[in-house]
Amino acid sequence: MSEIGEPERKTQERMLDLLARGPDNLGWDYLGDWHKRAGNANVEEEYLRPWLLSRKYDPDVVTKAIAELKRAARMDGVKLYEANMAFYEMLRFGVQVTPGPGEAPVTVQFVDWSDPAANHMGVAEEVAIEGKDAKAYNKRPDLVLYVNGIALGVVELKKSTVGVGEGIRQTLDNQRPEFIRHFFTTVQFTYAGNDSEGLRYGAIQTPQPYWLAWKEDSEIINRLDRDVTQMMAPARFLELVHDFILFDAGIKKIARPNQYFAVKAARERVRGRKGGIIWQTQGSGKSLIMVMLARWIRETLPDGRILVITDRKELDEQIEMVFGNTGDKVRRAKSGADLLAALGDPTDRVVSSLVHKFGKREEGELDELIASIQTSKHGAPVGDFYVFIDEAHRTQSGKLAKAMRQILPDAMFIGFTGTPLLQSDKSTSLEVFGPYIGKPYRFDEAVEDKVVLDLRYEARDIDQRVSSPKKIDEWFEAKTKGLTPVAKATLKQRWGTLQRVLSSKDRLDQIAKDIIMDMELKPRLKAGRGNAMLVAGSIPEACKFFKIFRNSGSDLAKKCAIVTSYKRSASELTGEEAGMGETDKQYVYKVYDQLMTELGVDEEAYEEEALRKFRKEPAQMKLLIVVSRLLTGFDAPTATYIYIDKQMRDHGLFQAICRVNRLDGVDKDYGYVVDYKDLFKNIENAVDDYTSEAFDTFDAEDVKGLISNRAEKAGDDLNSARDAWFALLDPVEQPKGDDEIYDYFSSPHGIENDPDADEKARRRQALYKLSGSYARTFASVAEDPAASGVNDLELAQYRNEVERALAIRDAVRLHSGDAVDLKLFEPAMRHLIDSYIKAEDSEVISHLDDISLIDLIVSKGAAAADDLPPNLGGKRENVAEAIENNVRRLIIDETPVNPKFYERMSALLSDLVQKRRDDAIEYAEYLEKIAELVKQAKAGHGVDYPATISTVGQKSLFDNLSQNENLALEIDQLIRDTAQAGWRGNKMKERMLKRRLSEPLTDESTLKRIFDIVRSNDEY
């Protein structure tokens, strides 16, 4: 039993009792107090020689083996890291010794890794070590752990009132050349501990902030006793040394507890041939889990081979580097053919590949790939495959992952993810991989364990305004003259969106000014020790940001870089030139071309140098502008600040903000998230998901019936969509050729000359909708036709029908004038947005400076959902997105009902700007306002009407008769008195109604316009 403040010596005595001398000791042999013992070394031949002789090695072989080992331990002319790595290889795999001339070499093993009890485990105290030369000082570690006479562990102990950090610094001092660096060539674990904080451990030369604490359930209350028991029990100690140490590009690494237990759980799954998913939060070391598990598979299973799959080029490159840095040779497939060749070559034990090398999305290409393997064109895969899939929640969970199962039918699949499987991913991921492996390691646990940092959040709002509604409408009308209402609506759908409003150049300028200011004011950014990432909403926006910074005249002008997926290609410009101005694609090409020409490099070399500076010289590369790259995966760069100006959610959002939660020097306490897109609700939900246990209970039972049920539904949906499509075409005159189709759906001689133009417009809307529905349901069935009960003959028939449906849709859209060449209008619409959407200075709208993100989420938690209106259940972001999509779609669908309400571009833009402003004020209020907007849109009218104008039809007439209340009421009553049942489509009844309407509506164009509106309104 320990006492607070007891002398260090008493703590040391207690540890010796626990390890070796007490009645219930862990099994170490007490070697004695070596304070005055002469010649103490890291290889004690006094213990090593008899152990080797007991293993039946020839005495001469033993002598030679010990000489080799001591030579490796001397550290002659090499750095400590290199010497330690070389010694570790010898320790782990043994050394080959030739007994005599002409005799076969013998491999001498210095440790029996398979049977811990067969080794001599000794602990000595006060081990006095002499400095290597006259300039070096002597030192005396408190405890040294010897295995068969080889020093593998060094322990420094402190009393409970002295911080464990002092013991860590003492150990680091000892590893300096001024002291006893040479002793540490054999040492695999360094420890420091006291009773109040427990034990900390690290590899040689591990900086103090990166020393680790063990974390494992135990009934032992005393922290130090608990940690020593868990880490230094002989079997655990040897296992950690053998299986959980890696040398990674100049840094020796030891597994954290979360990595250790994940690998252990995965081993059990491998033994049982059951796949699953390893969830370890962002920044907790998934890549090293992969390496450790792969190494164990290679060494344990003679035929075991590992295929590591990613879905991004930079991750594929980094996997090769991570495995290579740890000494594991990786064959990185360069193409689909190379991948197939690698799978057929058993000498390549570890292969990495991009998932798209299993085939592209085009129909039939994947079947060709599988067929080529079956016909042995490239050679069938050889070996017992274990497929590791990185970021298992993404592409790989779909069709391509199923393809891998066809190519490697007997393989075991293990998914790796830094994020939980959200409900939307659950079914697919369970089918492809299986349940979670081991206990998920969540974000809040990693923060608590000091594996990653907590985050701080700041929301900034940039108010915007429409500077001249009149000029917007004049501009829009001038540029769209001659387009059909549907074509105009399509253009509005593309450009009348919140994203377009938020991409105005004026607003991007304000964000850039903010970041430039932060670089001068935020301590870590100003000092050059930290840097930042800016996440832009699109590649064109990223290019605009880049040009703004480059032309700013600030320190960032030459210390920022743009890193996107874009690569210059002449094909990017094909079909872009319309002679009407610069399109987005032309602008992006120009920015990249000018930059690469100026620097005399290509995109790959430019990005490589930018990333090198960002990681190694942050003062020289302070800002990376990205869109989707560098936000996830192995070795993605870390930063202090991340500025987000992109709509993000779930996995992507969480992975992005985790760019700033990595440990990075003693002066970094938090990662900082600056949000320009009101994403806090999304962040709140994401962090809540990533720290809760809601997703832990996925198991095999969840997937029972899932595949068959979904396939059955897909088949039913296909039949329904197909029936609806043919029902739509049924009234078309025989032989239902092109002329008959055009005549039924379009107006060959123009809308103004076709009395059925409005009815045909409604038919076209149905045509566009039903052809798309048929295509989507066919695609779902085509993924697995047999599961949906569709044979090859039927599948071919459906494919032909879908192709015909889509061809009819496209032809009718062009023939009717509904199609709009968006490229033709892109420069004009971009000019409109940039010219008439003005932005004010940013304003911080969150005051959370002193609250960490986890504390904020935990304190508020999912209860924030209660702030929502009761009629808007479900996740906020899902609701908001659905509503916004509905608003945009309604503008398209309902245009014929009330053209005046929807035709003003300025009103649409003003509505979006106001909506954004409301969002910044109060999110729940914003949702209510959007809900009201949806009601209005569905109603097809505005808000403020005279008391007498109450019905939908009356409001539509009022809006489209210059708000003439009396005339609107007169027309409304006239229609109700005159219109006969079934009047729509009956030429005689329509003619009678139009004749009556012509009495108050003497202008022919007004009469036609109002009659078309009345026909479109279900009220009459």
N, C-alpha and C positions, 0 to 999 in steps of 0.2 A: 504494500500500500504506500503510495507516494504522499508527501506533505508539501504544501505550497512553500516555496523558497528553500527547500532542502538543498544542501550543497550538491554541486555537480557530481562529486565523487559518489554520493549515495545513489544518484540516478544511474551512474555507470555500473555500480555494484548490482543494482536491481536488474539492469539490462543483461548483465552477465549471468545472473541467476535464471532469467527468463530464457536466455539462449542456451546455456550449457550446464549451470551448476545446481539449479533448483530441482526439487523432486519431480516437477512436471515440465521439465525444460523441453525446448523445441528439437533437441537432438544434435546440437553442436558440441564439439569437444573443446574444453577450455585448455588453451595452450600456455597460458600463464601471462605474467606481467613482463613485458619485454623492454622495459624502460632501460635496463642496464645490460641487456643481452647484446653481444657484439655481432655485427654483420647482418643485421636484419635486412631482408630483401623482399622483393615482390615474387620471387620464385625461390621457395625454400626446399632445397634438395633433400634435406633431412626428412621431409614428409613425402615428397614426390617420388623419390627413388623406390622406397619400399612399396609404395602403392603400385607403381608400374611393374615391379618384380612380381607382386602378388597377382598381376594380370597375365603372368606366364610369358612376358616378353624376355628375350635373351638379354643378359646383362650388358653385352656390348651394344645391343640395339638401344637399350635404355640410356646408356651413357651418351650415345650419339643424339638421341631424341632430346635429352635434357640440354645438351649443348646447343642444339638448334633453338630450343625454346628460350634459353637464356640470351642467345644472340638477338632474337626478336625483341626481347624485353629491355635490351640495353639502350635503345633509342639513339643510335649513332647516326648523326647527320640528317635526321628527318624530324618533321614536326610531330608534336604529341598526337594529333588526330591521325596522321598517317601511320605512326607506330602502333597506336592502339587498334586501328583497323586491321593492320597486318597481323597483330597478335591475336585478335579476335578470330580471324579466319583460321589460324593455326589451332586455337583453342577449340573451335567448333568442329573442325573437320579433321584435326590431327595432322601429323607430319609424316611424310614418307622417308623411311630410313633404309639404306642398302646395307644388309649385314656384312657382306664381304664381296669380293670380286666375283662377278658372274652370278650372284645370287639375286633372287627376285626381291624387289623392295617390299618392306613391311610398313603398313600404316599404323602408327602409334597414336592411340587416342589418350588424351590427358584427363578426360572426364568421361564417366559413364553416364551419358545423358538419358539412357532408357531406364536405368535403375538408380534413382537418387540415393537409396540406402547403401549402394555398393561403393560410394565415395567416402573419403575422409573429410568431414566438414569441421573445420577448426576456427576458433575465434581467439585472437590475442589482444591484450590491452596495452595501452601506452607503448606503442610500437615506435621506438626511436629510429629515425631514418637520417642518415648522413647526407648532406648536400653533395651533389655530384662532383663539384670542384671547390677550390679554396674560396671562391667568391660567393658560394651558395651557403645559406644558413641551414642548420639542422631543424627538423620538425618531428612532432610526436603525435600522430593521430590517436584518438581515444580508443577506437576499436578497429581491427582489421579482420575481415572475413576471408579465410583461406579455404580453398577447395583443392584437396590433394597437394597442399603446399603452395598453391598459386593464389596470390592476393587478388580477389575479385570484388571485394567490397570494402569501403572505408566509411567509418561512422564518426561524426563529431556530435557530442552531446552537450547540452547547456541546462542549467537549472531553470525552473519554471518561470522565474522572474526575468530571465534574459531571453530576448527574442531569438527565434530560430534563425533569423537572418544573419546573426552574428556567426553562427556555426557554418552557414552557407559561405559567407565571405572568407572564413578561416580555411575552408576546404578549397575555395578558389585561389586563395593566396598560396596554398601548398602546391598548386599546379603551375605556379610561375617558375621560370628558370632560376630565379634568385633563391628558391627553396628546394623542393624535392620533386620537381616535375617528372624526373625519370622514374619515380616509383609508380606513377599512374599509367604507365604503358600497358599494364595487365589489368587495371581496375575497370570493372564494367558498371558498377553502381557506386555513386557517392551519396551519402545520407547525412542529414543534419536533423536533430530533434530535441524536443524538451517535453515535459509533461503537460504543459498548458496548451501547446499548439500541435503536438504530435510529431510525426515524422515527415520530412520532405525529402524527395529523392530527385536525382538528375544524373545525366551522363557526364563524362569529363567535359570541362570547359563550358558547361551550361550556365548562361548568365542568371543571376539571382531571380529576376522576375519570372523565369521559365521553369523553375524548380516546381515539382508536382507534389500533390498530396494524394495518398491512396484513399479510395472510397469504396467501402464494402460493408455490408451489414454484419454486425457482430454484437454479442452480448457483453463484451468487455467494455467497461466504462472508461478506464484510463486511456487517453488518446494514444500516448506513446506505446503502451503495452499492446493496444489493439493493432496499431500499424505494424509494429515489429512482428507480432504474431502472424499477421497476414502476409507480410512481404518477405520475411526471413525464415519462414519454415523451409527446411532444405529442399523439399520437392518444388515449392513455389519459387524459391530463389533460383534454382537451376532452370526451371521452365522459363522464367522471365529472361534469364541470360541467353538461353538457346533460341527461343522463339520470338522474343519481343524487343529485340535490339536491332536498329537499322543505322547504317551510315549513309546519309543522304546529302550529297553534294557539299561536303565539308562540314556537316553538322551531324554529330552522333545523337540519335534519338532513341528514347525508351517509351514504350507504350504507356499511354494514360489508362486509367482504370476502364473508362468507357470503351477504349479500343481493345483492351485485353478481353473484356467480357463479351464484346461483339464477336471477336475472332473465335473465342471458345464456343459460343453458341453456334456460330456458323460451322465449326468443325463437326459438331454433333449432327447438324443438318446434312453435311456432306456424307458423313458415315451412313446416315439413313436414306441418302439419295432424295432428300426433300428440299425443294427450293424455298425461296422466301425473299423478304426485303429487309435490308439493314438500314434503319433510320438513325442517323447520327447528325445532329444539327450542324448548320453551316459553320465551318471553321474548327470543327472538332477532330479533323484528321481522317476523313473517309479514305483518302488515297493511301495512307499507310496501312489501314485495315485491309485494303485490297492487296497490298504488297505482302503483308504478313500472312494472309490467308493463302495467297498464291504460292508463296514459298513453302508453306506447310503441305499443300496439295502436291507440289512437285516432289518433295522429299519423302512423303508418306505413301503416295500412290504411284507406282512405277509407270503406269500408262496415263497418268493424269496430265491433262493439258488445259491451259487457261486461255480463253478468248475474252478480251476486254473490249467492250463496245461503248462508244460514245456517239453523240449526234452533232458534235461541233468540231471543226478542224483543230482549233486551238487546244481543245481537251485531248484530242487524239495525240497531238504533239507532246502535250504535257505528261500524258501517261507514259509515253516512251521515255521521257526524261526522268520521271519519278521512279519507275522501275529500274531504269538504267543507272541512276544515281545510287541505288541501293545494291547494285551488283547483279541484278537480274536482267539477262539479255532478253530484249523484246524484239520480235519481228513486227514491224509496223507495215501493214498492208497498204500499198500505194494505189491499188485499183481493185476492181472487182475480180479480175482474173488473178491478180497477185494474192488476194485473199483466199481464193479457192485453192491456189497452189500451196499456200501456207497451211491451210487446213489439212491438206493431203501429205504434208511433210512432217513426220513425227519428231524430227530433230529440233523443230521450233516449238519449244514447250510453252512459251507465252507469246500470244499473237494479239495485236490490237488493231482495231478497225473502226472506221466511221460506219454508222448503221446504214447509211444510204448505199453502201457498196453491196448490200444484199439485193439491190434492185431499186429502180426509181418508181415513181407513183404511176407511170403510164401503165394502162391495163395490158396484161400479157407479158410484160418484161420480166416480172418476177417468176412467172411460170417457165420462161425460157431459161432463167438462171438455174432453177431447180432441175429442169430437164437436162441441162448440161452436166450437172453433177451425176445424175442418174445414168447418163450414157458414158460416164467416166471420161468426159472430154478433158477435165482438169484433174481427175483423180478424186475418188471419194474421200471424205474426211477420215483421218486415222487417229485413233486414240480415244481416251475417256475424257470427254470435254466438260469443262465447268465454265459457264458463260457468265461473266461479270458485266452487268449493265449499269452504267453510270446515269445518274439523274433519271431513275426508273419511272418517274411520273410523266415523262415527256414522250417524244415520238416513239420510243421503243415499245411502248405499251400497246401499240396498235398493230397495224397490218404487218409491218416489217418484223416485229418481234415474233409474230406467228410464222412468218417466213423462215426465221432462224430455226424455229422448232422443226420445220419441214426439212431444212438443210441438215440440222443436227438433232435428229429425232430422239436420241438417247441422252442428250446433254442435260445437265442440271443447271438451272438458271438462278442466279442470285442478283437481285436488284439493289442498288445503292442509292440512297436519297438523303438530302439534307433537310427534307421537308416531310411533314406527315402526308399520308394519303388522304386527300380531302374526299368528301362524299362522292364527288363527281368522278374521281379516279378509282374509287374503291373496286367496282366490279371488274373493270378491265385489268387492273393490276393484280387482283387476286387470281384471275384466270391465267395470266401470263406467268406470274412468279410464285404466288402463294402468300401466306401471312407474314407478319413481322418475324424477324429472327432476333431472339434475345429481347432485351428491354430497350425501348427507344430512349435515345439520349436527347433531351429537349433543350431548347434555347435557355430557359431559365436555370436549368441544372448546370449548363456550361458556364453561365455567368456566375452562378454561385461557386462553382469550382475554379473560377478565375481562368478558365480555358479561353473564353472570349470576354469582351467587354460589353457592358450594358450600353444602351443607346439613349441619346437625347434628341428630342424632336422639336422642330420649329416650323410653324406654318406661316407662309408669307402670301399676301394677296396683292395682286396688281389690278387696280380698278381700271375698267375700260369704258369707253363711250363711243357712240356712233356720232361722228362729227357732222354729217350732212345727209340726213335721210333722203332729201329730195334729189341730191346728186346721185346717190346710190341707185334710186329707182330709175332716174334718167339714163344712167350708165347701163344698168341691167337691160332696160327696154331697148336701148340702141343696139346693144350687142346681141340680143336674142330675137330680134325682129324676124318674123317668118317661121319661128319654131312652133310646133304644136304645143298645146297645154301640157301634154304628157312629157314632151321633150324638155320643156321649161322646168317642169317639176323634177325631172331626172337631174338636171343641172343644179337645181336647188338642193336636192338630196346630197349631191356630191360636195357642194360648197357651203350650203347653209347649215353647218354643223358647229358644235361647240369647239371641236378640235381645230377647225379652220380659223375661227375667231381667235382662239388662243395662240395661233401661230403667226399672228400679225407681227410684222417687223418691229413695230413700236414696242410691243410687249417683250419681245426677245431682247431688245436693247436694254430695257429696264432690268431684266434678269442678269444680263451681262454686267451692268453697272453694279448691281448688288454683289456679285462674285468678286469683281475688282475691288470693291470696298472691303469685303471680308478678308481678302488677301493682305490688306494693309492693317486691319484691326484685330483679327482673331490671332491670339498669341502663337499657336502652333503653326498656322499658315504663314504668319509674318516672319517667324524665325526660320522658315525653310525646312523644318523637320517633318512637317506634315504636308499632305497635298489633298487634292479633291477630284471628284468625278462629277460630271454633269450629264444626266440622262436626258437626252432629247427625245421628242415624240416621234421623229422620223429622220431619215437620212437628209432630206432637204433642210429640215430645221437644224440638224447638227451642222451642216455646211454654213448656214446663216450665222449660227452662233460663232463658228470658227472664224468667219470673215469679220464679224464684229470685234472679236478679241484681237485678231491680227491687226485691225485698223484702229485699235483703241489708243495706241500710244502709251499704254500702261506696261507694267512689268510682265503682264501675262502675254503680251503681244508675241514674244518669242519663247514663251514657256508653257504653251498649250499645244495639244495635238488632237487630231480627230481620228478615232478608231471605230470603223463600222465594217459591215460585211461587203461594202462596195468595192468593186474592182473595175477599173476602166476597160471598156470594150466597145468597139465600133457598133456592135449589135445593140448597145444601150441607146444609141441615137437613131437607130432605124425606125422610121415611121413617126418621128417626133416633129420634124420640120413642117409647119403649116403656113409659114410666112406671116404669122400673127404675133410673134413675140417669143420669148424664151420660156420653155416649159420647165417643170421641176427637174426632169431627167437631164435636160440640156444644162441646167444650172449646176447640178451636182457634178456632171462630167467636167464642166469648165473649172469648178473649184478644185477638183482633184487633179486635173491636168495641169493647171497653173502651178499648184503646189509641188507636184512631183517633178515637173520640168525645172522649177526654180531650184529644187534640192538635188536634182540629178539622180533620183532613185525611183524604184517602183514602190507600190503600196506595201508589199511584204517587208522590204528593207526599212521603209519609213516607220512602220508600226513596231518592228523589232527594236529599233533604236529608241523610239518614244517610250516603249515599255521598259527598256533597260534603264533609261534615265528616271522614269517614274518610280521604279523600285529602288534603284541604287543612288540616284542623285535627285531627291525630291525638290531641292532648291532650284534645280535647273529644268524640271518638268513638273509644274505645279498643278496643271489641270488637264484631265483627259475628258474629251467630249465623246460620249458613246450613245448608242441607241439600244442595242440588245447584246452585243458582244462584251466580253470581260465582266459580265455581271454574275456568272455562275462558274462552277467547276474547279478543277485542279488549279492551284497556283494562280488563280485570277488575282489581279493586283489589289492590294489593300490601300485604304485611304483614311484620312481623318474625317473629311466631310463628303457627303454625297448630296448633290442638288438634284431633285427629281422634278422634271417638267414633262412627264409622260404618264398617261393613264396606265396604272399597273395594279395587279391584284394577286392574291394567293401566292403560289410558289415563286413566280417571277419577282413580285414585290419583296417578299421576305429575303430571297437570295440577294437582291440588289442592296437592301439596307444592311445586309451582313457583310458588304464590302468594307464597312467602316468599324466592324466590331472586333477586328483582329488585334492581338497584343502587338504593340509597336513602340517599345521604349518606355522608360519609367515615367515620362511626362505625358503619356496618353492615358487619361482616365476613362474617357468615353468616346464612342463614335457619334458623330452628329449627322442627323438627317434633316435637310432643309427641303420643305415640300411646297411646291407652287401649284399643285393640282388638287388640293383638298383631299388628300389620300388618308388622313388620319383614321377615318372609319375603317378603311380597308386595312391599314396597318394594325389597328386595334383587333380586327377580326383575325388577321393572319397570326399575330403574336398570341392571341388567345388560343387559336388552333394549335400553335406550335409549342404551347406550354401546358396544354390540358391533356387529360387522359382519354379524351373522347374517341380517339382513333386507335387506341391500343387493342381493342377487342376483336379486330378482324381475324377471322380464322377460316379454316377450310369449309366449315359449315355455311358460311356466308355465301359461298359460291354455288352451292347445290341448286340446281334448277335454273341458274342464272343464264347460262348459255342457251339452253333450249327455249326458255321463255322469251328471251330477246330475239332469237332467230324466228320463233313462231310469230312474234309481233311484227318483225320486219317483213315476213311473207304476207301477213294480212294487210300491212300498210301498202305494200307494192300492189296487191290486187285492187285495193280501194283507189289508189292513185291512177292505176291503169284504167279502171272502169270510168272514173271521172273524166279522164282525157278523151276516151272514145265517145263518151256521151256529149262532150263539147263539140266534137267533129261530126256528130251524127247528122245535124241539119244541113251540113254542107252538101251542095248539089253533086250528083255523080258526074263524072268519075272521080271526084274529089282531087283533081289535079291542081296545079299551081293557080290557074285562072280562077277556078271555082273557090279556092281558099282565099285568094286575094279579094274576090268579089264579096265573100261573106264577112271577112274581118276588116277590110280596108276600104278606102274611098279613092278609087283610081283617078277620078277627075277632080279631087280636092274636096275638103270638108264642106265648103260653102255651097257646093253643087250637089251634095248628097243628103237627101232628107233623112236617111238612116244613119247619118254620121255618128250621132250620139250613142245609138244602140250598138254600133260597131265598136265604138270606143270601149264600151263595157265588155263586149265580147273579147276585145284584145287584152283587157286587164285580166280576164279569166284565163285566156290563152297563156299569157306570160306566167301566171301563177301555177296553173296545172301542169304545164310542161316541166317547170322546175321541180314541182313536187314528184312527178313521175321519175325524173332523173335522180333525185336524192334517194328515193325509196329503192330504186334499182341498185344504186351504189351500195346501199346497206346490205342488200341480199347478195350482191356479187362477191362480197368479201368471203362468204361461206355459203354457197348456194345449197349444198347438201343439207345443211342444218335447217334451212328454210323450206326444204322439200322441193327444190327446183333442180331439174335435171339439165344436162348440157344443151339439149335441143331447145328447151324452153328458155334457158339463159341467153342463147344466141338470138332467139326470136325477140325477147325483151330488149336486148341490146340494140337490135336493128330498129325497133319501135322507138326507143328513147332517142337514138341518133336522128331519126326522122322528126320526132317531136321538137327537138332542139333546133333542127334546121328550119322547120316551119316557123318556130318562134322568132328566130333571127331574121328570116326573110320578111315576115309580116311586120316586124318592128321597122325594118328599113323601108319597106314599101309604103307603110302608112305615114312615115315621117316621125314616128315616135322615137326612133333612134337619134341620138345626139352624139356627134363627134366631140368627146370631152377634150381631146387634145387641142381642138380648134379654139376652145373657150378658156383653156387653162391660164394663159398669160393675162387675159382680161380680168378674170375672176381674182387672180392673185393680186393684180393691180388694185382692184376694188377693195379687197380686204386690207391690203397694206396702206392704202390711201385714206380710208374713211373709218378705220378702227383705231382709235387713239388710246394710249396707255398712260396711266399716271405712275408716280413713284410707288415702289412697293411699300407695303405696310405689314409689320409682324402682327398676326392676328391670334397667335397662341402665346400664352405666358406660362410656359412650362419649363423655364430655364433651370430650375433647381430640382426638377423631378425626373428621375430616370424613366425610360419607356416601360420597363417591366413594372416598376412601382405604379406607374400611371395606369397600365392595363389591369394590374391586379386590383388596384383600389377601385377602379371603375368597372372593369370586367365586362362580361357579356350583358350585364344589367343595363348598359347604355342602350341596348335595343329597345328598352322600355320607353325611351324618348320618342320612338317612332309613333306616328298615328296608328291606332289599332287596326285600321283597314289596310295598312301597308306592312303585312307580316313578311317574314323571311329576312334574309341578309340584306342589309342596306344597299350594298353596291349592286347586288343582283336586281333589286327593285329599281334603283336609279337607272341602271343600264337598260333594263327592259322598257321603262317608261320613255327614255330618250329615243330608243329604237322605234317605239310605237309612234311617238310624235313625228319622227322623220317619215315613217311609212304612211301615216295618216295624211301628211301633206301630199304625198303622191296619190294615194288611193282616193282621197276625197276632193281633189281639185275640181272635178266636174260639178260637184254639188254647190259649192259657193266660191267661184273663182276669185272674187274680189278679196275675200278674207285671206286667201293663200297666196295671191299673186305678188304682193309687195315684198320685195327682197329686203327693203330697209326694215320693215316690221319684223321680218323673220330674224334678221341680225340683231335688231334691238332687243327682241325677246330673248335671244341667246345671251347677249351681254348682261341683261338684267338678271337672267337666271343664274349666270355665273356669280354675279354680285350677291344675290340672295344666298347662294351656296356658301360664300365666304362668311356671311353673317351667322347663319344658323342652319345646320344640315337638315335637321328634322323639318324646319320651316320650308326649306328648299324642296324637300320631297312633297310636302303638302301642296306647294305652289305648282310643282310639275304635275302632280296628280290632277290639280284643277285645270292645268293647261290641256291635259289629255281629255278631260271631260269636255272642254270647249272644242277641242279638235274633233272629237267624236260627234259632238253636237253640230259641228259645221258652222259655228257662228261666234261672235264676240261676246262681250259682257254687258255693256251699257246700251239698253234699248228703252224706248218709251213703254209705259205700262201696258199700252194696248197691243204692243208687239210681243207676243208671248210664245208662239209655237216656233218649231224649227223652220217650217216653211215660211212663216211671216218674217222671221229674222233674215232668212236668205234673200227674200224679196226686198226687204228694207235695205240690206247691205248693197244690193245690186241695182237699186233704183235711186241711187244718190241720196239714200236715207230720207226719202219722201214718205212720211208716215201714212198720209191719206192715200196716196197712190198704191202703196204696198198693201194696205187693208182692202182697197177696192179690187185689186188683182186677186188677192187671196179669196175674197168672197165670190168673185166671178168664177174662179176655177172650181170652187166647191159647188157652185150652182150648176155649172155647165158640164164638167168632166163626168163622163159616164163610166160605168164599171167596165174594166178591161180596155180602157181607151189606149193604153200604150201598145204600139205595134199595129193598131187598127187604123188604117189610113183615113177612113171616113170619119171616125170619132176624133182623131187627132186634128183633121182639117176643120171640123166644127169648133173645137176648142180654140184653135189658132185664130179662126175668124172672129170669135167673140173677144179674144185678147187684143185683136188689132184695133178695136174701137177706142180703148184708152191709150194703147201703145201705137201711135201713128208712125213712128219711125221704124222702118223695116229691120234695120240692124238690131235695134233694141228689142223688137218683137222676137226675132230669132234667138237672141241671147237669152231672154227671159224664158222662152218656151223650152230651150234646151235645159235650163236650170230646173224648170218645173218637172220635166221628164225624168231628171236625175234624182228628184226628191221623193222618197217613199211616202211622204205625208199626203200627197195628192193622188 
